[in-house]
Amino acid sequence: MPEARSAVVTGASRGLGLASAARLYAQGWRVVGAMRSPDAGLERLRAATGAAPDDPRLVGVRLDLDDPASIAAAAKQVEEAVGAPDALVHNAGIAAFGSVEDMPAGAFEQIFSTNLFGPVALTRALLPAMRAAGRGRIVAVSSQGGARGMPGISAYAASKGAVERWAESLAQEVAPFGLGVSVLVTGTFDTDILTEQTPDHGDYDGPYQPIYAAMRRMGELMVPLARPPERFARALARALDDPAPFAKHAVGPDAHLLLLGVRFLPGWLLHRVVRLAMRLPRSGSLRRP
């Protein structure tokens, strides 16, 4: 029997990462779930997959993408467990809500540390083994904010946009070694990022209050339409079989529509479409008399 392919999935304890790890396990992959709390996270994964506590196809490692020492230790554990992974899925990420003016500088720094610098460091640590093996696929999970900057999530959008540009560059570098890179642009899914668990730095008594109010109304409309994470997991599993050196896919109908808009609409028109769709105040309407 051929040896099971191995996949490292970051942020595997909940949301898209949990669903993705469970899906790959069900398809016969050996899954390494990288997460901040592997004990609790493994319990969730075992409950989702039915795996026994001693199942060698389900491994948990501790990973804090904001901690260089944790990244180095996790990479060492991954190589000890599976050698060169066949897939490295950068799913873990954090977000925060608030205007550029209201967002603390520390929030920007933490978001970039977790969403960009951490994945870069983990990739750097695992690339030598993957290059030597001459196989593997690296997947960067982006979002609609990475395709088009949205109000209230500038730090998150900027980090995801940076991840996409990094992934495009990386793909050119590693293709000669037999490795591929994919970017998955996610639509609206039922995860923690839609809930109150996302830090909110908005000053609701300040000048941006009308914008925040419009965005909250939009959010309330979108939550019931959010798709289950299992839909994303199916798309990820397909992406891991893509033979192309680089691929970019939208996951979810809203992500598909946005990518079409980014591609075909001029910037000023897309700006207006987003404003109308989110029912944001019109240009100049909040100017002080």
N, C-alpha and C positions, 0 to 999 in steps of 0.2 A: 504494500500500500504506500502511495506517495505521502511524504510528510506534509502535515497541514501547513498552509500558509499562515504567517504571523502578522498581526496588525497591532500597532500601538495607537490607542485612542486617548487623547487628553480630555480632561473634563468628563470622564466616563461615569461619574457617580449620579448624574441627573440629566434631564433634558435630552437634547440631541445626542450628546455623548453616550448616555445610558442606552437609548434606543439603538444607536449605531453599534455599540459593543454587543448588545444582545442579538442584533440581526446578524452580524458577522459570525458570532459564536454559533448561531443556528445554522449557518451555511457551511460550518466545518472549519472556520478559521481558528487559530490559536490567538486569543485576545489578551493583550496586556492593557489593563485599564489604569491610566495614569491620573491620579487625583490627589487632592490635598488630604483627604481622610480615607485611606484605602480600606480600613477595617469596616467602616460604615458603608462605604461605596461598594465593597465586594458583597456585602449582605444584600444590597439592592440588586446587584447584578445576578447573584445566585437566585434571588427570588424571581427575577425576570426571565432567567434562562433555564431554571431547574437544575443547574450544575451542582454537583456535590462539592463539599468543602475541599476535597483533595483532588479535584479535577485539574489536571495539568494544562488543559486548554483555556483556563481562566486564571489569570495572574493579576495581582494588584501591586502597584508601586506608588510610593508617595511622591508627589510632584507639586511644588509650588513655583509657578512660572515667574514669580517676583523675587525668587531667591536663587542666585547662581549656584550655591552649594547644593541645594536641592536638585537643581537641573543636572548637575554633574553626577550626583549619586543615582538619580533615576536612570540616566543613560547607561551607567555601569550595570545597574540591575537589569535593564532591558537586554543588554548584550549577554549577560549571564543566563538569562531565561530563554531567549530565543535566538541569540546571535544577531545577524543583520536582519532587521524586520523587513517583511515584504511590503508593508504599508505603514506610513506615519501620518496620522490624521490629527491635524492641529484644530481641534474643536473648542478647547477651553478658551474662555474669554469673559471679560467683565464690561459693564457699561455704566454710565451715569447720566442723569438728566439735568438740564439747566442750560441757560444761554451762555455764550462765551464770556459775557461780562460777569455773570453770577458764578460760573464754575471755578472752584479753587484750583490754583496751579498744581497742587498735590494730586488732584483727581486726574488731571491730564497726564501727569508723570506715571501714576499707577496704572492707568489704562494702557498707555504705550508700553510700559514694562511687561504687563501681563499679555497683552494682545499681539505685540510685535517683537520686542526684544527677547522675551522668554522663548517663543517658538523658534526664533533665529538661533538662539544658543542651543536649544535641544537638537535642532537640525544639524548644526555644526558638530555636535558631539557624536551623532549617529552616522553622519555622512561617510566617514572613512570606512566603516564596516559595510555600508550599503554600496559604496563605490567598488570595494574589493569583491563583493558578491556579484556585481554587475546586473542588479535587478532591484526593483522596488518602485513604489509610487508615493509621493508626498502630496497630501491634500491640505489645502488651506481653506478653512471655512470662513467665508466672507458674509456680507449681508447687503441689503439694499442701501444702507448708509455708506458702504464702501463703493457702491456704484454711483451714488449721487448724495452729496452732503444734504442732510436734513436738519431743520431747526431743532434746537434743544438737545441734540446729541453730537455736537461738533467733535468732542474728543473721541468718542467711539467711532464716528464716521471717518475721522482722519486716520485713526489707527487701522481700520479695516481697509481704507484706500491704500495705505502704506503696505499692508500685508499683500494686497493684490499686485502692486508694483514689484514688491520683493519676490513674490512667487513667479512672476513673469521673467524676471532676471535670472532667478535660480534655475528655471527650466532650461534656459539657454546654456547654462554652465554645466548641468549634470546630464543632459541628453547624450553627449558623447560616451558616457559611462554606462548607458543602458537604463537610466532612471527617467521617470516621468513625473510631471507635476500637474495637479488639477486645482482649479479654484471653483468652489461651489458658492454661488450667491444665493443666500437663503431669503425666502419670503417670510411671511408671518406664521410662526409656529407657537404652539402652546408650551412655552418655557418660562423660566423665572424672569427673563428679561422683560416680560409683559406685566409683571406683578410689582407690588410695592417693595420687593426685595432689591430692586434697582435703586441705588442712592439718588435722592432728589435734592439738588442744590438750588432749585428755583426760589427766588424771592417773590412770593405771591402778593406782596404789597408794593412791589417795585414797578418800574416802567414796562417790564415785559409781561405783566400780568395778563393782558388780553391775548398774547401769543400762547402763554401757558394754558389759558382757558380753552382756546381753540384746539390745542394739541390734546388736552385731556378728553375733550368731546370726541375727537377723532380716535383716540385710543379706546374709548368705551365702545365705539362702533366696531373696531377691528378685533377686539378680544373674542367675541363670539364666532368670528370667521377664522380664527387661528386654526391651523391644521395640526393634527397629532404628530409628534416627533417621529413616529414610525414611518410616515410618508417620506421624511428626509432620509431616514436610515436606508430605505430601499434605493433611493437615488445615490447615496454614498456607495452602497455595495456595487451598483452598476459602474460608478466612476472608477472604482479600483480595478476594474477589468479593462479600462480604456488603454489601448496601446499607443495612443498619440503622445509625443514628447511633451506637449502642453495642451490642456483643454480647460475651457471655462463653461460652466453650465449654470443656468438659473434653476432653482428648486422652489416651485410654488408659482401659481399663476400671477400673483402680484409682482414677484421678482421678474418673471418673463416680460410683463408689460413695462416695467421700469427700464429694463435693459433695452427694449425696443425704443422707448422714448429717448434714452440717452444716445442711442445710435442714430436715430433718424430726425429728432427734433432739434432745432437751434436752441442754444442755451437760454435765450430770453423767453422763448415759448415754453420750454420745460419748466423754467422758474415759475411762470404764470400758472401752468397746469398744476404744479405741486401746491402753489398757494391756494388755488381754487378748491382742489381736492381736500386739502386740510382745513379749508375755511379760515385761513389766516387773514389778519387785517391787511388791507390793500396798501400799496406803497404810499408813504407820506401821511397816512391817516393818524399815526400816533405822534406826529410832530408837535412839539410844544408851541402854543400860540405866542 
